[in-house]
Amino acid sequence: MDRFKELVWVEKEGELQGLSRKQRQQIKKVVESKDYSGKERAVLRAWAFDQLEDEDELTPEHLGWLRDVVKILYPLPDNGQKSQSRAYFSPGDECLHTIQSLIRGARRTLDICVFTITDDRISDEIISAHRRGVTVRVLTDDDKSYDRGSDIMELERAGIPVRMDAAADHMHHKFAVFDERLVLTGSYNWTRSAASRNQENLIVSDDLELVDDFIDEFDKLWDEFS
């Protein structure tokens, strides 16, 4: 476990730093190669918290570092428990109801990376999640955010952090990660026309490797759009 501690402890000018995407990937490989048990992961998580115990004030860098370490050490699924994925289609309310249900079920974090959001039924659920204490972040396309009917400004007014690409090209993703345990992705934009007229799809999966890939992509874009 000393190798893990050596890799995660990153300082710049004597200050603890958050981990880059490349560093997180390198550390994950070490964790996987060592095949740490659930108990060993718990010991390392406790060690990470202990490193910040004597800090007079926790900075964003401290909290970012701790979040990165805990995420890497998230408990393994029970042996024999297979990941599950399911597809949903529109037109119809199947995709809409799936999105609403997953947002209602979020308890800790909700990261949304969607080209455009104009469906008030979804926006209302996002704001409700924020108000009940879920940490919500939204990434979206800058051009579409100013379209008539866009709900992005409403989300910002509600106090939800929103970042945009600010580029000539489009941020065209349509995915969301719930509690860092479920990912939703597909062609479905979060609009009323996607539910009522378009032929669209959604896929929901709890495959942790897949979820982690989307978390990394979200974090990469979140940093890029800052």
C-alpha positions in Angstrom: 0.0 0.0 0.0 3.0 2.3 0.3 3.2 2.5 -3.5 -0.4 3.8 -3.6 0.3 6.4 -0.9 3.4 7.5 -2.8 1.5 8.0 -6.1 -1.5 9.8 -4.6 0.5 12.3 -2.6 1.1 15.0 -5.1 2.5 18.4 -4.0 3.3 21.6 -5.9 5.4 24.2 -4.0 4.7 22.4 -0.8 0.9 22.3 -1.3 -1.2 19.2 -1.8 -2.7 19.0 -5.3 -5.6 17.3 -6.9 -4.9 14.4 -9.2 -4.9 14.8 -13.0 -6.8 12.4 -15.2 -3.6 10.7 -16.2 -2.5 10.3 -12.6 -5.9 8.8 -11.6 -5.6 6.3 -14.4 -2.1 5.3 -13.4 -3.2 4.9 -9.8 -6.2 2.8 -10.7 -4.0 0.4 -12.6 -1.8 0.0 -9.5 -4.9 -0.7 -7.3 -6.2 -3.2 -9.9 -2.8 -4.9 -10.2 -2.4 -5.2 -6.4 -5.9 -6.6 -6.2 -6.7 -4.7 -3.0 -9.4 -6.3 -0.8 -12.3 -4.4 0.5 -10.6 -4.1 3.9 -7.4 -2.8 2.4 -9.3 -0.2 0.4 -11.1 0.9 3.6 -7.7 1.3 5.4 -6.4 3.5 2.5 -9.6 5.6 2.6 -9.1 6.2 6.3 -5.5 7.1 5.7 -6.5 9.7 3.2 -8.9 11.3 5.6 -6.2 11.3 8.3 -3.8 13.2 6.1 -6.2 16.2 6.2 -7.1 16.0 9.9 -4.6 18.5 11.1 -5.2 21.1 8.4 -6.4 24.4 9.8 -8.6 25.1 6.7 -9.5 22.7 4.0 -8.9 24.3 0.6 -10.6 23.3 -2.7 -7.4 21.5 -3.6 -7.6 19.4 -0.4 -11.2 18.5 -1.1 -10.5 17.7 -4.7 -7.6 15.4 -3.7 -9.7 13.6 -1.1 -12.5 13.2 -3.6 -10.1 11.7 -6.2 -8.6 9.3 -3.7 -12.0 8.1 -2.4 -13.3 7.6 -5.9 -10.4 5.4 -6.9 -10.8 3.3 -3.7 -14.6 2.9 -4.0 -15.6 -0.6 -2.8 -15.6 -3.4 -5.3 -19.0 -4.9 -6.1 -19.8 -8.2 -4.5 -18.3 -11.2 -6.1 -20.6 -12.8 -8.6 -22.7 -9.7 -8.9 -23.0 -8.9 -12.6 -23.4 -5.5 -14.0 -26.7 -4.7 -15.7 -27.6 -2.5 -18.6 -31.0 -1.7 -20.2 -32.1 0.3 -23.3 -35.1 2.6 -23.6 -36.6 4.2 -26.7 -38.8 7.1 -27.8 -41.1 8.5 -29.1 -43.2 8.0 -25.9 -42.5 8.6 -22.3 -40.2 5.7 -21.5 -37.0 7.7 -21.8 -38.5 10.7 -20.0 -39.7 8.7 -17.1 -36.4 6.9 -16.8 -34.5 10.2 -16.6 -36.9 11.5 -14.0 -36.7 8.4 -11.9 -32.9 8.3 -11.9 -32.7 12.0 -10.9 -35.2 11.4 -8.1 -33.1 8.4 -6.9 -29.8 10.4 -6.7 -28.7 10.8 -3.2 -25.2 12.3 -3.3 -24.0 13.5 -6.8 -25.5 14.2 -10.2 -23.3 15.1 -13.1 -25.2 16.0 -16.3 -23.4 16.5 -19.6 -26.1 17.2 -22.2 -26.2 19.2 -25.5 -29.5 20.9 -24.7 -32.1 20.9 -21.9 -35.5 22.4 -22.7 -37.9 19.9 -21.1 -39.2 21.6 -17.9 -40.3 18.2 -16.6 -36.7 17.2 -16.4 -35.4 20.6 -15.3 -37.8 20.6 -12.4 -36.4 17.3 -11.2 -32.8 18.6 -11.4 -33.7 21.6 -9.3 -35.5 19.4 -6.8 -32.4 17.2 -6.5 -30.3 20.3 -5.9 -32.6 21.6 -3.2 -32.6 18.3 -1.3 -28.8 18.4 -1.1 -27.6 16.5 -4.1 -24.4 17.9 -5.5 -25.4 18.8 -9.1 -23.1 19.9 -11.9 -24.2 20.6 -15.5 -22.1 20.8 -18.7 -23.8 22.0 -21.8 -23.3 23.6 -25.2 -22.9 27.4 -25.2 -24.9 28.0 -28.4 -27.9 25.8 -27.4 -28.1 27.3 -23.9 -29.3 30.6 -25.4 -32.0 29.0 -27.6 -35.6 29.9 -27.0 -37.0 27.5 -24.3 -33.6 26.5 -22.9 -33.7 25.8 -19.2 -30.0 26.4 -18.6 -30.3 29.9 -17.1 -33.1 28.7 -14.8 -30.8 26.0 -13.5 -28.1 28.6 -12.9 -30.5 30.9 -11.1 -31.4 28.0 -8.8 -27.7 27.9 -7.7 -26.6 24.9 -9.8 -23.1 25.1 -11.2 -23.2 25.2 -15.0 -20.2 25.3 -17.4 -20.3 25.6 -21.2 -17.8 24.9 -24.0 -17.4 28.4 -25.4 -16.2 27.1 -28.7 -17.3 27.1 -32.4 -17.7 23.3 -32.2 -20.5 21.7 -30.2 -20.4 20.0 -26.8 -22.7 17.2 -28.2 -22.6 14.6 -25.4 -25.9 13.3 -23.9 -25.0 11.5 -20.6 -25.4 11.7 -16.9 -23.8 10.0 -13.9 -25.8 9.3 -10.8 -24.0 8.9 -7.4 -20.9 7.7 -9.4 -22.7 4.3 -9.6 -25.0 4.6 -12.7 -24.5 6.1 -16.1 -27.2 7.1 -18.6 -26.3 7.8 -22.2 -27.7 7.7 -25.7 -29.0 9.9 -28.5 -31.8 11.4 -26.4 -31.6 15.1 -25.9 -33.5 16.4 -22.8 -36.2 18.0 -24.9 -40.0 17.6 -25.3 -39.5 16.8 -29.0 -37.2 13.9 -28.1 -40.0 12.4 -26.1 -43.0 13.2 -28.3 -41.6 13.0 -31.9 -38.1 11.8 -32.3 -36.8 8.2 -32.6 -34.2 8.2 -29.8 -32.5 5.8 -27.4 -31.2 5.7 -23.9 -28.9 3.2 -22.2 -28.6 2.9 -18.4 -25.7 0.8 -17.0 -24.2 0.1 -13.6 -21.0 -1.3 -15.1 -18.4 0.3 -12.8 -15.7 0.5 -15.5 -18.0 2.1 -17.9 -19.3 4.5 -15.3 -15.7 5.4 -14.4 -14.9 6.2 -18.0 -17.8 8.7 -18.1 -16.8 10.2 -14.8 -13.3 10.8 -16.2 -14.8 12.4 -19.4 -17.0 14.6 -17.3 -14.2 15.7 -15.0 -11.9 16.4 -18.0 -14.5 18.7 -19.6 -15.4 20.3 -16.4 -11.8 21.4 -16.0 -11.5 22.4 -19.6 -14.7 24.6 -19.5 -13.7 26.4 -16.2 
